[in-house]
Amino acid sequence: MLDDLTKLAFVLHVGGGTLGLVSGTVAIFAPKGGRLHRMAGSVFIVAMLVMAVFADYLAIVVPDHVNFVIGTFAFYLIGTAWLTVWRKQGAIGLPEKAAFAVILFLLAPFAILSFQLVFGLKPFLTSTVAFKGPVLIAIYGFTLVTATAAFSDARVIWTGGISGVPRIARHLWRMCLGLTLAAGSAFTNGLPRLLPPPHHVTAIFFLPQFIPLGLMIFWLIRVRFTGWRRAGALPEPA
């Protein structure tokens, strides 16, 4: 029974991720605020939440702490991105506070580990992979991103909500980062498994995830510094 459920979870995880990649690509290139953008964005949100839920399930059934953290972080990103445009401007509720608790839970071990690695202390986590090179960069990068997200959530809760351009930017970078995670998982983990052996994950497999990152930077600059639809760029509720 467990084996059948695990197989179903794999199907739903991969299916959700695939649909998320397609719909997210459509949403990121569609005219912002238009019907196509909103429809593709809605599909992307549902698909990514399904993908993340079953990623966490698989990480529990087939124990993998890293995948559980990434799956939970993906759910957090997409959930808060949706909540940002669903929630009335200048208002917050219990979900925002719960999301803040989640990101603190994800940040804490990485913050401690990063601190220990920076100052040459003995890491509190043991790993079969050495904390150096790409692994070290990944740890520092994830710590920085989760710290940024935690600070953003704390600011929203402190001010009692978010509105205007910061609201658009918050929705934007969280959706784009979620799409980046999906692209990274698909092309560096999923796709290589479908290739005939022996296969090697070369640098070209990492390129697709830089596309949503580049677009995220482009749109953040455009929204923040060019006055692009500064007032009411996201209808209420979106």
C-alpha angles and dihedrals in degrees: 000000000000091000092054091048090050092052090049090049090053091051093049092044094051093039093050092047093049093049089046092054092050097043093041091053090051092048095049093052098037121097105277116253092011127124095261092049092050095046094047090045092053091051090047093053095050093043093049094047090052090048092050095046093053092042087060091045091053091045088058097043093043097031112236118148095190094054090048091054093047093045092050091046091051090051090048093049096049094040094053092042089056092042091053093062096033094053118081112257115269094018138103137183143183094294091063091052091047090050090052090054090051094051091047088052090053095043100049101072093042092048091052092045093048091050091051093048094048093052096039096248124150108273114243088218123070119216137179087218118073117246095239142093115009092357091057091047090050092051093049091044094051091046091052094048095047091046090052091049092048092050090049092051092047090052093050091050093045093051094042097242143340134258144168123016096350088056092054092046092050092052091044102052094043093051092046093047090050089053089049091055091049092050092047093050093046099048102034100035112016104037097048089057089061094053121093114260137293094048129162129200101234129182093271090068089063096053099082093062091058091063097071089040091055092046090048091056091046094052094042090054091045095048096041102041111022101053091240106181088330095178119059098345089156115048121225117279100012 
